[in-house]
Amino acid sequence: MERPDIMAGINQAVEKGESLEKAKQTFLDAGYSSQDVEDSVRAINSGVIPHFVNNTSNQQISPSAQPALQSSPSQSQQQVQIQTPSFQPAQESSGGRIFLIVLLIIILLIALGGLAVVLFAKDQAVSFLESIGIM
């Protein structure tokens, strides 16, 4: 049975310049069934490709940018018509990042202040804590 994950992986490997045979072998070495891998390659070569959609982007690959898969040098090249998913990490706003940095700096200063009190004013800190009933 052709699997979209195998088909996308093979397409991505071929786009990066890997041979079809090496891409197939990588999936087989990873534990995928040979039937699933062969069916997926057959589906790619026949043009029966699932439609991949990403919520953040609806861009399609132009026909000139599509790779040609070749299982052996004697076979003719066939173009793959597939839309590969393009994943983009969520963009964090600069305001949120600044807030996080300021918060971390404040926590660091409080921790350093506590350390300074313990190192330099241990006796006064202990007597203060005893007077309020904590120790």
C-alpha positions in Angstrom: 0.0 0.0 0.0 1.4 3.4 -0.9 2.1 5.6 2.1 2.2 9.4 2.0 5.1 9.5 4.5 7.2 7.2 2.4 6.3 9.0 -0.8 7.2 12.4 0.7 10.5 11.0 2.1 11.5 9.5 -1.2 10.6 12.7 -3.1 12.6 14.8 -0.6 15.6 12.5 -0.8 15.6 12.7 -4.7 15.2 16.5 -4.5 18.4 16.6 -2.4 20.2 14.6 -5.1 20.0 11.1 -3.7 19.3 8.2 -6.2 15.9 6.5 -6.1 17.5 3.2 -5.3 19.4 4.7 -2.3 16.3 6.4 -1.1 14.3 3.1 -1.3 17.1 1.3 0.5 17.1 3.9 3.3 13.4 3.2 3.9 14.0 -0.5 3.8 16.9 -0.2 6.3 14.7 1.9 8.6 12.3 -1.1 8.9 9.5 -0.1 6.4 8.0 -3.1 4.5 9.4 -3.7 1.0 5.8 -3.8 -0.3 4.9 -0.3 1.1 8.2 1.1 -0.3 7.7 -0.4 -3.7 4.0 0.6 -3.9 4.9 4.1 -2.9 7.6 4.4 -5.6 5.2 2.9 -8.1 2.6 5.5 -7.1 5.1 8.3 -7.5 6.1 7.1 -10.9 2.5 6.7 -12.1 1.5 10.2 -10.9 -0.9 8.9 -8.2 0.3 11.3 -5.5 -1.6 12.3 -2.4 -2.2 16.0 -2.0 -0.1 17.3 0.8 -1.5 20.5 2.4 0.1 22.7 5.0 -2.0 25.2 6.9 0.6 27.9 6.7 1.4 27.6 3.0 -0.5 26.6 -0.2 2.4 27.0 -2.5 2.8 24.4 -5.2 6.0 23.2 -6.9 6.2 24.4 -10.5 6.6 21.7 -13.1 10.1 22.9 -13.9 11.1 22.5 -10.2 9.9 19.0 -9.9 12.5 16.2 -9.9 12.6 13.3 -12.2 12.9 10.0 -10.5 14.9 7.3 -12.2 15.2 3.8 -10.8 17.9 2.7 -13.2 19.8 4.4 -16.0 18.0 2.4 -18.7 14.5 3.6 -17.8 13.1 6.8 -19.1 12.7 9.7 -16.7 9.2 10.4 -15.5 8.3 13.7 -13.8 6.9 13.6 -10.3 3.9 15.8 -9.6 3.8 16.3 -5.9 3.2 19.1 -3.6 5.7 18.8 -0.7 4.7 20.1 2.7 6.7 23.2 3.8 6.8 23.4 7.5 7.8 26.7 9.2 8.3 27.1 12.9 5.9 29.4 14.6 7.1 33.0 14.7 7.3 34.4 18.2 6.5 38.1 18.5 9.4 40.3 19.5 7.4 41.7 22.4 6.9 38.3 23.9 10.6 37.6 23.5 11.6 40.9 25.3 9.1 40.1 28.1 10.7 36.7 28.6 14.2 38.1 28.7 13.2 40.8 31.2 11.5 38.1 33.4 14.6 35.9 33.3 16.8 38.8 34.3 14.6 39.7 37.2 14.6 36.0 38.4 18.4 36.0 38.1 18.8 39.2 40.2 16.5 37.8 42.9 18.5 34.6 43.0 21.8 36.5 43.2 20.4 38.7 46.0 19.4 35.6 48.0 22.9 34.2 47.5 24.5 37.5 48.6 22.3 37.5 51.8 23.3 33.9 52.6 27.0 34.5 52.0 27.4 38.0 53.6 24.6 38.3 56.2 23.9 34.8 57.3 23.5 35.6 61.0 21.1 38.4 60.3 19.1 36.4 57.9 18.8 33.5 60.3 17.8 35.7 63.2 15.2 37.4 60.9 13.7 34.1 59.9 13.6 33.0 63.5 11.8 36.2 64.5 9.0 35.6 61.9 8.7 32.0 62.9 10.0 30.2 59.8 13.0 28.7 61.6 
